[in-house]
Amino acid sequence: MKSSEKAVITVIGKDMVGILAKVTEICAKSGVNVLEVTQSILQDLFAMVMLVDMAGSSSDVAALSEQMDALGGELGLKIHVMHEDIFNSMHKI
């Protein structure tokens, strides 16, 4: 990664125990530092956005995304990993 070493991880799905723990476990094992987390639970819908630092990671965004996709498949969640620059470009007004 050139201009930024950060990525955004979004998680949406049915609320259940351990979502945050399982997502952060993958981050920790990959050397990804969690900088910020916001999460909400609306009735039984879980929504979370994380800003992570990939600078010390053994994975790139694509590899982390594959791991999160697999976890999402296991848990019935939609988990997306996106480079911060792409995320910011998509959300400019």
N, CA, C and O atoms as CSV, one atom per row, in Angstrom:
chain,resi,resn,atom,element,x,y,z
A,1,MET,N,N,0.834,-1.187,0.000
A,1,MET,CA,C,0.000,0.000,0.000
A,1,MET,C,C,0.869,1.237,0.000
A,1,MET,O,O,1.885,1.292,0.693
A,2,LYS,N,N,0.474,2.222,-0.771
A,2,LYS,CA,C,1.336,3.381,-0.931
A,2,LYS,C,C,0.938,4.540,-0.032
A,2,LYS,O,O,1.643,4.841,0.931
A,3,SER,N,N,-0.181,5.198,-0.331
A,3,SER,CA,C,-0.510,6.424,0.374
A,3,SER,C,C,-1.043,6.187,1.780
A,3,SER,O,O,-0.908,7.055,2.642
A,4,SER,N,N,-1.632,5.053,2.023
A,4,SER,CA,C,-2.194,4.765,3.332
A,4,SER,C,C,-1.985,3.295,3.656
A,4,SER,O,O,-2.000,2.443,2.768
A,5,GLU,N,N,-1.795,3.016,4.904
A,5,GLU,CA,C,-1.645,1.627,5.351
A,5,GLU,C,C,-2.910,1.172,6.064
A,5,GLU,O,O,-2.895,0.164,6.771
A,6,LYS,N,N,-4.007,1.906,5.884
A,6,LYS,CA,C,-5.229,1.613,6.626
A,6,LYS,C,C,-6.284,0.971,5.744
A,6,LYS,O,O,-6.273,1.114,4.522
A,7,ALA,N,N,-7.198,0.259,6.398
A,7,ALA,CA,C,-8.325,-0.370,5.715
A,7,ALA,C,C,-9.567,-0.214,6.579
A,7,ALA,O,O,-9.485,0.035,7.782
A,8,VAL,N,N,-10.720,-0.366,5.935
A,8,VAL,CA,C,-12.003,-0.305,6.625
A,8,VAL,C,C,-12.634,-1.683,6.516
A,8,VAL,O,O,-12.701,-2.263,5.432
A,9,ILE,N,N,-13.096,-2.201,7.647
A,9,ILE,CA,C,-13.794,-3.484,7.693
A,9,ILE,C,C,-15.225,-3.204,8.126
A,9,ILE,O,O,-15.451,-2.569,9.156
A,10,THR,N,N,-16.200,-3.678,7.341
A,10,THR,CA,C,-17.601,-3.535,7.716
A,10,THR,C,C,-18.204,-4.919,7.916
A,10,THR,O,O,-17.900,-5.862,7.184
A,11,VAL,N,N,-19.059,-5.018,8.915
A,11,VAL,CA,C,-19.713,-6.283,9.238
A,11,VAL,C,C,-21.204,-6.007,9.431
A,11,VAL,O,O,-21.585,-5.121,10.195
A,12,ILE,N,N,-22.037,-6.771,8.735
A,12,ILE,CA,C,-23.486,-6.635,8.890
A,12,ILE,C,C,-24.104,-8.026,8.913
A,12,ILE,O,O,-23.732,-8.897,8.126
A,13,GLY,N,N,-25.054,-8.222,9.827
A,13,GLY,CA,C,-25.764,-9.493,9.885
A,13,GLY,C,C,-26.551,-9.640,11.156
A,13,GLY,O,O,-26.690,-8.700,11.938
A,14,LYS,N,N,-27.061,-10.828,11.350
A,14,LYS,CA,C,-27.845,-11.133,12.542
A,14,LYS,C,C,-26.933,-11.123,13.761
A,14,LYS,O,O,-25.850,-11.708,13.737
A,15,ASP,N,N,-27.369,-10.462,14.818
A,15,ASP,CA,C,-26.557,-10.370,16.030
A,15,ASP,C,C,-26.378,-11.741,16.675
A,15,ASP,O,O,-27.310,-12.544,16.726
A,16,MET,N,N,-25.177,-11.993,17.162
A,16,MET,CA,C,-24.862,-13.223,17.902
A,16,MET,C,C,-23.641,-12.956,18.773
A,16,MET,O,O,-22.897,-12.002,18.545
A,17,VAL,N,N,-23.452,-13.781,19.740
A,17,VAL,CA,C,-22.312,-13.646,20.646
A,17,VAL,C,C,-21.013,-13.920,19.891
A,17,VAL,O,O,-20.925,-14.892,19.140
A,18,GLY,N,N,-20.001,-13.065,20.085
A,18,GLY,CA,C,-18.655,-13.347,19.609
A,18,GLY,C,C,-18.255,-12.763,18.269
A,18,GLY,O,O,-17.152,-13.036,17.794
A,19,ILE,N,N,-19.122,-11.958,17.633
A,19,ILE,CA,C,-18.755,-11.416,16.316
A,19,ILE,C,C,-17.488,-10.569,16.419
A,19,ILE,O,O,-16.527,-10.790,15.683
A,20,LEU,N,N,-17.491,-9.608,17.324
A,20,LEU,CA,C,-16.327,-8.729,17.479
A,20,LEU,C,C,-15.074,-9.538,17.802
A,20,LEU,O,O,-14.004,-9.275,17.251
A,21,ALA,N,N,-15.200,-10.508,18.682
A,21,ALA,CA,C,-14.051,-11.334,19.075
A,21,ALA,C,C,-13.481,-12.106,17.886
A,21,ALA,O,O,-12.263,-12.184,17.726
A,22,LYS,N,N,-14.347,-12.672,17.057
A,22,LYS,CA,C,-13.867,-13.471,15.931
A,22,LYS,C,C,-13.214,-12.611,14.856
A,22,LYS,O,O,-12.212,-13.009,14.261
A,23,VAL,N,N,-13.781,-11.433,14.607
A,23,VAL,CA,C,-13.184,-10.532,13.615
A,23,VAL,C,C,-11.830,-10.022,14.103
A,23,VAL,O,O,-10.858,-10.004,13.348
A,24,THR,N,N,-11.772,-9.607,15.368
A,24,THR,CA,C,-10.513,-9.087,15.892
A,24,THR,C,C,-9.473,-10.186,16.065
A,24,THR,O,O,-8.276,-9.903,16.024
A,25,GLU,N,N,-9.893,-11.415,16.256
A,25,GLU,CA,C,-8.937,-12.529,16.342
A,25,GLU,C,C,-8.193,-12.691,15.015
A,25,GLU,O,O,-6.980,-12.896,14.999
A,26,ILE,N,N,-8.926,-12.599,13.903
A,26,ILE,CA,C,-8.274,-12.677,12.588
A,26,ILE,C,C,-7.310,-11.512,12.411
A,26,ILE,O,O,-6.199,-11.690,11.912
A,27,CYS,N,N,-7.736,-10.317,12.823
A,27,CYS,CA,C,-6.853,-9.146,12.732
A,27,CYS,C,C,-5.575,-9.379,13.538
A,27,CYS,O,O,-4.473,-9.154,13.037
A,28,ALA,N,N,-5.721,-9.824,14.769
A,28,ALA,CA,C,-4.563,-10.026,15.646
A,28,ALA,C,C,-3.595,-11.063,15.070
A,28,ALA,O,O,-2.381,-10.857,15.084
A,29,LYS,N,N,-4.128,-12.166,14.569
A,29,LYS,CA,C,-3.278,-13.211,14.004
A,29,LYS,C,C,-2.530,-12.737,12.764
A,29,LYS,O,O,-1.468,-13.266,12.434
A,30,SER,N,N,-3.086,-11.737,12.076
A,30,SER,CA,C,-2.464,-11.206,10.865
A,30,SER,C,C,-1.599,-9.975,11.135
A,30,SER,O,O,-1.017,-9.415,10.207
A,31,GLY,N,N,-1.509,-9.552,12.394
A,31,GLY,CA,C,-0.721,-8.369,12.730
A,31,GLY,C,C,-1.407,-7.070,12.345
A,31,GLY,O,O,-0.743,-6.049,12.167
A,32,VAL,N,N,-2.727,-7.095,12.216
A,32,VAL,CA,C,-3.525,-5.914,11.864
A,32,VAL,C,C,-3.964,-5.242,13.160
A,32,VAL,O,O,-4.594,-5.867,14.013
A,33,ASN,N,N,-3.622,-3.953,13.297
A,33,ASN,CA,C,-3.956,-3.212,14.507
A,33,ASN,C,C,-5.301,-2.509,14.342
A,33,ASN,O,O,-5.502,-1.761,13.385
A,34,VAL,N,N,-6.222,-2.749,15.278
A,34,VAL,CA,C,-7.532,-2.107,15.250
A,34,VAL,C,C,-7.385,-0.712,15.849
A,34,VAL,O,O,-6.980,-0.560,17.002
A,35,LEU,N,N,-7.720,0.312,15.049
A,35,LEU,CA,C,-7.595,1.698,15.487
A,35,LEU,C,C,-8.899,2.239,16.061
A,35,LEU,O,O,-8.901,2.899,17.100
A,36,GLU,N,N,-10.001,1.960,15.384
A,36,GLU,CA,C,-11.308,2.455,15.818
A,36,GLU,C,C,-12.366,1.412,15.507
A,36,GLU,O,O,-12.282,0.687,14.515
A,37,VAL,N,N,-13.373,1.355,16.387
A,37,VAL,CA,C,-14.506,0.449,16.180
A,37,VAL,C,C,-15.775,1.184,16.558
A,37,VAL,O,O,-15.835,1.846,17.595
A,38,THR,N,N,-16.786,1.068,15.720
A,38,THR,CA,C,-18.117,1.514,16.085
A,38,THR,C,C,-19.068,0.383,15.736
A,38,THR,O,O,-18.961,-0.224,14.671
A,39,GLN,N,N,-19.988,0.105,16.630
A,39,GLN,CA,C,-20.951,-0.955,16.360
A,39,GLN,C,C,-22.308,-0.563,16.907
A,39,GLN,O,O,-22.420,0.184,17.879
A,40,SER,N,N,-23.326,-1.084,16.261
A,40,SER,CA,C,-24.701,-0.838,16.676
A,40,SER,C,C,-25.475,-2.131,16.565
A,40,SER,O,O,-25.180,-2.980,15.723
A,41,ILE,N,N,-26.454,-2.271,17.414
A,41,ILE,CA,C,-27.370,-3.397,17.327
A,41,ILE,C,C,-28.774,-2.807,17.258
A,41,ILE,O,O,-29.226,-2.145,18.192
A,42,LEU,N,N,-29.455,-3.051,16.151
A,42,LEU,CA,C,-30.807,-2.570,15.928
A,42,LEU,C,C,-31.717,-3.788,15.910
A,42,LEU,O,O,-31.745,-4.544,14.938
A,43,GLN,N,N,-32.463,-3.969,16.997
A,43,GLN,CA,C,-33.251,-5.183,17.213
A,43,GLN,C,C,-32.303,-6.371,17.150
A,43,GLN,O,O,-31.513,-6.554,18.076
A,44,ASP,N,N,-32.344,-7.186,16.102
A,44,ASP,CA,C,-31.403,-8.313,16.024
A,44,ASP,C,C,-30.385,-8.146,14.903
A,44,ASP,O,O,-29.725,-9.111,14.518
A,45,LEU,N,N,-30.251,-6.920,14.371
A,45,LEU,CA,C,-29.276,-6.642,13.311
A,45,LEU,C,C,-28.012,-6.034,13.903
A,45,LEU,O,O,-28.066,-5.028,14.611
A,46,PHE,N,N,-26.879,-6.653,13.606
A,46,PHE,CA,C,-25.571,-6.190,14.077
A,46,PHE,C,C,-24.893,-5.452,12.931
A,46,PHE,O,O,-24.851,-5.947,11.805
A,47,ALA,N,N,-24.362,-4.267,13.222
A,47,ALA,CA,C,-23.608,-3.502,12.219
A,47,ALA,C,C,-22.348,-2.972,12.885
A,47,ALA,O,O,-22.412,-2.409,13.977
A,48,MET,N,N,-21.198,-3.148,12.233
A,48,MET,CA,C,-19.929,-2.698,12.795
A,48,MET,C,C,-19.050,-2.143,11.673
A,48,MET,O,O,-19.033,-2.662,10.557
A,49,VAL,N,N,-18.320,-1.071,12.001
A,49,VAL,CA,C,-17.314,-0.505,11.107
A,49,VAL,C,C,-16.025,-0.392,11.900
A,49,VAL,O,O,-16.017,0.143,13.009
A,50,MET,N,N,-14.939,-0.892,11.336
A,50,MET,CA,C,-13.628,-0.840,11.982
A,50,MET,C,C,-12.633,-0.150,11.046
A,50,MET,O,O,-12.636,-0.379,9.837
A,51,LEU,N,N,-11.789,0.692,11.627
A,51,LEU,CA,C,-10.645,1.247,10.914
A,51,LEU,C,C,-9.429,0.514,11.451
A,51,LEU,O,O,-9.194,0.493,12.659
A,52,VAL,N,N,-8.662,-0.082,10.560
A,52,VAL,CA,C,-7.508,-0.872,10.983
A,52,VAL,C,C,-6.246,-0.388,10.291
A,52,VAL,O,O,-6.293,0.169,9.195
A,53,ASP,N,N,-5.119,-0.611,10.952
A,53,ASP,CA,C,-3.801,-0.262,10.418
A,53,ASP,C,C,-3.128,-1.540,9.944
A,53,ASP,O,O,-2.916,-2.468,10.725
A,54,MET,N,N,-2.792,-1.582,8.655
A,54,MET,CA,C,-2.191,-2.763,8.043
A,54,MET,C,C,-0.665,-2.693,8.003
A,54,MET,O,O,-0.024,-3.616,7.500
A,55,ALA,N,N,-0.072,-1.618,8.523
A,55,ALA,CA,C,1.371,-1.386,8.377
A,55,ALA,C,C,2.222,-2.553,8.880
A,55,ALA,O,O,3.210,-2.905,8.236
A,56,GLY,N,N,1.869,-3.151,9.995
A,56,GLY,CA,C,2.656,-4.242,10.546
A,56,GLY,C,C,2.117,-5.615,10.219
A,56,GLY,O,O,2.499,-6.603,10.847
A,57,SER,N,N,1.232,-5.684,9.239
A,57,SER,CA,C,0.529,-6.927,8.944
A,57,SER,C,C,1.341,-7.868,8.064
A,57,SER,O,O,2.138,-7.443,7.227
A,58,SER,N,N,1.114,-9.148,8.278
A,58,SER,CA,C,1.685,-10.175,7.415
A,58,SER,C,C,0.783,-10.412,6.201
A,58,SER,O,O,1.140,-11.177,5.305
A,59,SER,N,N,-0.371,-9.767,6.169
A,59,SER,CA,C,-1.347,-9.918,5.080
A,59,SER,C,C,-1.522,-8.593,4.350
A,59,SER,O,O,-1.254,-7.525,4.900
A,60,ASP,N,N,-1.977,-8.680,3.101
A,60,ASP,CA,C,-2.410,-7.477,2.411
A,60,ASP,C,C,-3.936,-7.417,2.479
A,60,ASP,O,O,-4.567,-8.320,3.029
A,61,VAL,N,N,-4.526,-6.363,1.927
A,61,VAL,CA,C,-5.976,-6.187,2.009
A,61,VAL,C,C,-6.704,-7.365,1.358
A,61,VAL,O,O,-7.714,-7.831,1.886
A,62,ALA,N,N,-6.209,-7.847,0.229
A,62,ALA,CA,C,-6.862,-8.962,-0.470
A,62,ALA,C,C,-6.864,-10.236,0.383
A,62,ALA,O,O,-7.880,-10.926,0.458
A,63,ALA,N,N,-5.747,-10.546,1.018
A,63,ALA,CA,C,-5.656,-11.751,1.855
A,63,ALA,C,C,-6.558,-11.624,3.083
A,63,ALA,O,O,-7.238,-12.578,3.461
A,64,LEU,N,N,-6.559,-10.439,3.702
A,64,LEU,CA,C,-7.429,-10.222,4.864
A,64,LEU,C,C,-8.889,-10.335,4.443
A,64,LEU,O,O,-9.705,-10.896,5.174
A,65,SER,N,N,-9.217,-9.811,3.281
A,65,SER,CA,C,-10.578,-9.887,2.762
A,65,SER,C,C,-11.020,-11.337,2.572
A,65,SER,O,O,-12.157,-11.686,2.890
A,66,GLU,N,N,-10.133,-12.178,2.060
A,66,GLU,CA,C,-10.452,-13.598,1.880
A,66,GLU,C,C,-10.750,-14.266,3.217
A,66,GLU,O,O,-11.692,-15.050,3.331
A,67,GLN,N,N,-9.943,-13.952,4.226
A,67,GLN,CA,C,-10.165,-14.529,5.553
A,67,GLN,C,C,-11.498,-14.070,6.130
A,67,GLN,O,O,-12.228,-14.861,6.727
A,68,MET,N,N,-11.812,-12.786,5.949
A,68,MET,CA,C,-13.065,-12.247,6.473
A,68,MET,C,C,-14.269,-12.792,5.707
A,68,MET,O,O,-15.324,-13.029,6.296
A,69,ASP,N,N,-14.115,-12.993,4.393
A,69,ASP,CA,C,-15.189,-13.605,3.598
A,69,ASP,C,C,-15.502,-15.009,4.121
A,69,ASP,O,O,-16.665,-15.392,4.245
A,70,ALA,N,N,-14.455,-15.762,4.422
A,70,ALA,CA,C,-14.644,-17.119,4.940
A,70,ALA,C,C,-15.367,-17.086,6.286
A,70,ALA,O,O,-16.286,-17.871,6.522
A,71,LEU,N,N,-14.951,-16.174,7.166
A,71,LEU,CA,C,-15.617,-16.038,8.461
A,71,LEU,C,C,-17.073,-15.628,8.273
A,71,LEU,O,O,-17.962,-16.169,8.930
A,72,GLY,N,N,-17.316,-14.684,7.386
A,72,GLY,CA,C,-18.687,-14.254,7.105
A,72,GLY,C,C,-19.544,-15.405,6.620
A,72,GLY,O,O,-20.704,-15.529,7.013
A,73,GLY,N,N,-18.984,-16.242,5.774
A,73,GLY,CA,C,-19.709,-17.417,5.291
A,73,GLY,C,C,-20.063,-18.378,6.412
A,73,GLY,O,O,-21.167,-18.921,6.448
A,74,GLU,N,N,-19.123,-18.587,7.329
A,74,GLU,CA,C,-19.369,-19.479,8.480
A,74,GLU,C,C,-20.473,-18.946,9.383
A,74,GLU,O,O,-21.295,-19.711,9.888
A,75,LEU,N,N,-20.489,-17.626,9.586
A,75,LEU,CA,C,-21.402,-17.020,10.556
A,75,LEU,C,C,-22.662,-16.431,9.935
A,75,LEU,O,O,-23.540,-15.956,10.656
A,76,GLY,N,N,-22.764,-16.456,8.614
A,76,GLY,CA,C,-23.924,-15.865,7.954
A,76,GLY,C,C,-23.912,-14.346,8.001
A,76,GLY,O,O,-24.964,-13.717,8.111
A,77,LEU,N,N,-22.713,-13.747,7.919
A,77,LEU,CA,C,-22.544,-12.299,7.967
A,77,LEU,C,C,-21.969,-11.803,6.648
A,77,LEU,O,O,-21.350,-12.571,5.911
A,78,LYS,N,N,-22.169,-10.532,6.349
A,78,LYS,CA,C,-21.494,-9.880,5.231
A,78,LYS,C,C,-20.332,-9.092,5.827
A,78,LYS,O,O,-20.545,-8.132,6.568
A,79,ILE,N,N,-19.106,-9.494,5.505
A,79,ILE,CA,C,-17.912,-8.814,6.008
A,79,ILE,C,C,-17.116,-8.336,4.793
A,79,ILE,O,O,-16.726,-9.132,3.938
A,80,HIS,N,N,-16.885,-7.028,4.732
A,80,HIS,CA,C,-16.137,-6.445,3.625
A,80,HIS,C,C,-14.884,-5.763,4.170
A,80,HIS,O,O,-14.923,-5.106,5.211
A,81,VAL,N,N,-13.782,-5.926,3.456
A,81,VAL,CA,C,-12.527,-5.248,3.778
A,81,VAL,C,C,-12.169,-4.391,2.569
A,81,VAL,O,O,-12.135,-4.877,1.439
A,82,MET,N,N,-11.905,-3.115,2.820
A,82,MET,CA,C,-11.628,-2.184,1.736
A,82,MET,C,C,-10.480,-1.256,2.143
A,82,MET,O,O,-10.441,-0.755,3.266
A,83,HIS,N,N,-9.563,-1.041,1.227
A,83,HIS,CA,C,-8.477,-0.092,1.473
A,83,HIS,C,C,-9.087,1.266,1.792
A,83,HIS,O,O,-10.072,1.656,1.165
A,84,GLU,N,N,-8.531,1.986,2.743
A,84,GLU,CA,C,-9.080,3.266,3.185
A,84,GLU,C,C,-9.222,4.259,2.033
A,84,GLU,O,O,-10.215,4.983,1.967
A,85,ASP,N,N,-8.255,4.304,1.133
A,85,ASP,CA,C,-8.325,5.249,0.003
A,85,ASP,C,C,-9.542,4.968,-0.883
A,85,ASP,O,O,-10.218,5.895,-1.327
A,86,ILE,N,N,-9.811,3.704,-1.133
A,86,ILE,CA,C,-10.976,3.339,-1.951
A,86,ILE,C,C,-12.264,3.687,-1.212
A,86,ILE,O,O,-13.190,4.251,-1.795
A,87,PHE,N,N,-12.317,3.350,0.068
A,87,PHE,CA,C,-13.487,3.686,0.887
A,87,PHE,C,C,-13.758,5.190,0.844
A,87,PHE,O,O,-14.892,5.616,0.628
A,88,ASN,N,N,-12.722,5.981,1.050
A,88,ASN,CA,C,-12.882,7.446,1.045
A,88,ASN,C,C,-13.331,7.957,-0.322
A,88,ASN,O,O,-14.161,8.862,-0.401
A,89,SER,N,N,-12.795,7.389,-1.387
A,89,SER,CA,C,-13.186,7.807,-2.738
A,89,SER,C,C,-14.653,7.501,-3.017
A,89,SER,O,O,-15.343,8.277,-3.677
A,90,MET,N,N,-15.119,6.373,-2.513
A,90,MET,CA,C,-16.502,5.980,-2.729
A,90,MET,C,C,-17.490,6.856,-1.955
A,90,MET,O,O,-18.655,6.966,-2.338
A,91,HIS,N,N,-17.028,7.474,-0.874
A,91,HIS,CA,C,-17.933,8.201,0.004
A,91,HIS,C,C,-17.721,9.708,-0.005
A,91,HIS,O,O,-18.136,10.400,0.925
A,92,LYS,N,N,-17.076,10.221,-1.055
A,92,LYS,CA,C,-16.928,11.667,-1.206
A,92,LYS,C,C,-18.217,12.265,-1.725
A,92,LYS,O,O,-18.922,11.665,-2.537
A,93,ILE,N,N,-18.510,13.452,-1.242
A,93,ILE,CA,C,-19.733,14.147,-1.705
A,93,ILE,C,C,-19.352,15.101,-2.816
A,93,ILE,O,O,-20.214,15.793,-3.358
